[in-house]
Amino acid sequence: MNRARSTRKRSRKRAALQMSTVVVATAALAASGATAGPATAATGGPTPVPAQSAGSATATGHGIRVGTVKITTRLRNGRYELTDPTRGGLTVKDYLNNEYFGDLELSKPFTGKDNVWGNGTTSSRESAAVDAHFAAEQAWDYFKNTFHRLGPRGDNKGPTLYVHFKKNFSHAQAIDDPMAAFFGDGKDNKKPVTSLDAVAHEYTHLVSDATAKFGYSAESDALNEATSDIFAAMVEFQANLPSDPPDYLFEEKVYGKSTPLRYMDKPSRDGKSPDFWKPGIRSGKDGDIHFLAGIANHFFYLLAEGSGKKTINGVAYNSPTIDGRKVAGIGRAKAARIWYEALTTQFNSATGFKQARTGTLKAAARLYGTSSPDYAAVQKAWAAVNVK
């Protein structure tokens, strides 16, 4: 079974055909009169919100992954649209199972008269759109409420999300120009990759592209993936959905709690990810940098929750350390704040695991002081995954 691997669309290290389609997509966006806006890192106080909520309406959505939820839509010319004017114009469109990124102009807006969307199954193409719309709103709210960041770029502009990308496609991908994410329908087009954590993961890639701009080495790429896994988990905990209880498992709604794509407490449980760093390590067992992300995911779990056995929302965890020494967690809120501070002020295209250690220590020092238990916890959590 092919598992979803969320990857960024880049201008380098990609096939020529894919590169050309991104250029076409950008041209199509420009032709429509839309603009991407400047990339900024909002790390200070709250940014004023432009008055752009006219025509907003509260809708009921029936998603496949998120269940029945309330979402914000736009009323225009007597019809509702899956566009959220209160969150930077965040929009979801139907990609109509087209194959290439250059097919943006062939996508179709979701519109309706009754402002009730989807039926909770794949028989309605709106159902996956509800998942994506709700999840992106949750990601927007998390970064806004926690870090005063309005949109991935901090410029109060929302991305466009495209559901029904390709056929039998068990992946999700994000591109930063134009600011967009694409979600496949999974095996037999019956298992859309639109879970809350999958969408939040892609949203976070757009944040990383606007801030750290991670590079293309194995470790930097892995840190990019880990950053998206980390904040996807944090968005889950904020949303606290009864239909998707928050956890440190990735895409368990797509593959089931017994076989999630990745585990943060003990990454090696997936059979591919390393728990600890070692010299010369380049990737997971199958050569995929998504699994190398396990080292930073493990660090974050230890920093937030600590080592050893623990049960959270009915999920049992047992996080090891390389030397058996115990690590005490400082809580999710502080751990996330340290990682975000490092992401937006310390990490860059050359950042590997050792540089990430230095960056998070600088972030902890700035936030809590070098004599704080939080600073010491960062040291211990990195040592526990053998990054020194």
Stockholm file with secondary structure:
# STOCKHOLM 1.0

chainA/1-388         MNRARSTRKRSRKRAALQMSTVVVATAALAASGATAGPATAATGGPTPVPAQSAGSATATGHGIRVGTVKITTRLRNGRYELTDPTRGGLTVKDYLNNEYFGDLELSKPFTGKDNVWGNGTTSSRESAAVDAHFAAEQAWDYFKNTFHRLGPRGDNKGPTLYVHFKKNFSHAQAIDDPMAAFFGDGKDNKKPVTSLDAVAHEYTHLVSDATAKFGYSAESDALNEATSDIFAAMVEFQANLPSDPPDYLFEEKVYGKSTPLRYMDKPSRDGKSPDFWKPGIRSGKDGDIHFLAGIANHFFYLLAEGSGKKTINGVAYNSPTIDGRKVAGIGRAKAARIWYEALTTQFNSATGFKQARTGTLKAAARLYGTSSPDYAAVQKAWAAVNVK
#=GR chainA/1-388 SS CCCCCCEEECSSSSCHHHHHHHHHHHHHHHHHTCCCCCCCCCCSSCCCCCSCCTTEEEEEEECSSSCEEEEEEEEETTEEESEEGGGTTEEEEECTTCCSGGGGGGCEECEESSSEECCSSTTSHHHHHHHHHHHHHHHHHHHHHHHCCCSTTSSSCCCEEEESCSSSCCCEEEEETTEEEEECCCGGGCSCSCCHHHHHHHHHHHHHHHTTCCCSSHHHHHHHHHHHHHHHHHHHHHHCBTTBCCCSEESHHHHCTTSCSEESSSGGGGSSCCSSCCTTCCSCTTSCHHHHTHHHHHHHHHHHHCSEEEEETTEEEEECCTTSCCCCCCCHHHHHHHHHHHHHHTCCTTCCHHHHHHHHHHHHHHHHCTTSHHHHHHHHHHHHTTCC
#=GC SS_cons         CCCCCCEEECSSSSCHHHHHHHHHHHHHHHHHTCCCCCCCCCCSSCCCCCSCCTTEEEEEEECSSSCEEEEEEEEETTEEESEEGGGTTEEEEECTTCCSGGGGGGCEECEESSSEECCSSTTSHHHHHHHHHHHHHHHHHHHHHHHCCCSTTSSSCCCEEEESCSSSCCCEEEEETTEEEEECCCGGGCSCSCCHHHHHHHHHHHHHHHTTCCCSSHHHHHHHHHHHHHHHHHHHHHHCBTTBCCCSEESHHHHCTTSCSEESSSGGGGSSCCSSCCTTCCSCTTSCHHHHTHHHHHHHHHHHHCSEEEEETTEEEEECCTTSCCCCCCCHHHHHHHHHHHHHHTCCTTCCHHHHHHHHHHHHHHHHCTTSHHHHHHHHHHHHTTCC
//
